[in-house]
């Protein structure tokens, strides 16, 4: 039983020394930088309707446990506004003088 304890304590000492050497050689590691939760680096064009290419360019940075909530919320708010505008334009009446009825079909020979 005494020999087992010496081996056990020897393993603990070797593990501690190994941890110390690795910490000294590689450093303590990088510190995690906290970002402000209300910042939104997602850049979308203002003053015009979004195009599919604009959404293809969007890259949401990954935070510690997923995506930053403020950035996703800002993107979803912008998309919902644009969809509301699109739906309102689709429901609006056609301009005067524009007739969707087809002209007389050409005669069949």
C-alpha positions in Angstrom: 0.0 0.0 0.0 2.9 2.4 0.7 4.3 1.9 -2.8 0.9 2.9 -4.3 0.9 6.1 -2.4 4.4 7.0 -3.5 3.4 6.4 -7.2 0.2 8.4 -6.7 2.0 11.4 -5.2 4.7 11.1 -7.8 2.0 11.4 -10.5 0.5 14.4 -8.9 4.0 16.1 -8.6 4.8 15.3 -12.3 1.4 16.6 -13.4 1.9 19.8 -11.5 5.4 20.3 -12.9 4.1 19.6 -16.4 1.3 22.1 -16.0 3.7 24.7 -14.7 6.1 24.2 -17.7 3.3 24.3 -20.2 1.9 27.5 -18.7 5.4 29.2 -18.7 6.2 28.1 -22.3 2.8 28.8 -23.9 1.5 31.6 -21.6 -1.8 31.8 -19.7 -3.9 32.1 -22.9 -5.8 34.8 -24.5 -8.3 36.9 -22.6 -11.8 36.9 -23.9 -12.9 40.4 -25.0 -16.4 41.3 -24.0 -18.2 43.3 -26.6 -20.9 45.8 -26.0 -24.3 44.0 -26.5 -25.9 47.0 -28.2 -23.3 47.4 -31.0 -24.1 46.3 -34.5 -21.4 46.1 -37.1 -23.8 44.8 -39.7 -23.8 47.4 -42.5 -26.9 47.5 -44.6 -27.6 50.2 -47.2 -29.9 53.0 -46.2 -32.3 54.9 -48.4 -33.1 52.0 -50.8 -34.7 48.6 -50.7 -32.4 45.7 -49.9 -31.3 43.5 -52.8 -30.5 39.8 -52.5 -26.8 40.7 -53.0 -26.9 42.9 -49.8 -28.1 39.9 -47.8 -25.4 37.7 -49.4 -22.7 40.0 -48.0 -24.1 40.0 -44.4 -21.8 38.1 -42.0 -22.9 38.0 -38.4 -19.9 37.5 -36.1 -20.1 34.6 -33.7 -20.0 35.6 -30.0 -19.1 33.5 -27.0 -22.3 31.4 -27.1 -23.7 32.0 -30.6 -24.6 35.2 -32.4 -24.9 38.6 -30.8 -28.6 39.2 -30.1 -28.5 42.9 -31.0 -27.1 42.3 -34.4 -29.6 39.6 -35.3 -32.4 41.7 -34.0 -31.3 44.7 -36.1 -31.1 42.6 -39.2 -34.5 41.0 -38.6 -36.1 44.5 -37.9 -34.7 45.8 -41.2 -36.0 42.8 -43.1 -39.4 43.0 -41.6 -39.6 46.7 -42.5 -38.7 46.0 -46.1 -41.2 43.1 -46.3 -43.9 45.5 -45.0 -43.0 48.0 -47.7 -43.0 45.3 -50.4 -46.4 44.1 -49.2 -47.9 47.6 -49.2 -46.6 48.2 -52.7 -48.1 44.9 -53.9 -51.5 45.9 -52.5 -51.5 49.4 -53.9 -53.7 50.0 -57.0 -52.1 50.1 -60.4 -51.3 53.6 -61.8 -53.9 55.1 -64.1 -53.5 54.3 -67.8 -52.0 51.0 -67.1 -54.2 48.1 -68.2 -53.3 44.5 -67.5 -55.9 43.1 -69.8 -54.3 41.4 -72.8 -54.8 43.0 -76.1 -56.8 41.3 -78.8 -55.1 38.0 -79.5 -53.4 37.9 -83.0 -55.5 36.1 -85.6 -54.7 32.5 -86.0 -53.7 31.7 -89.6 
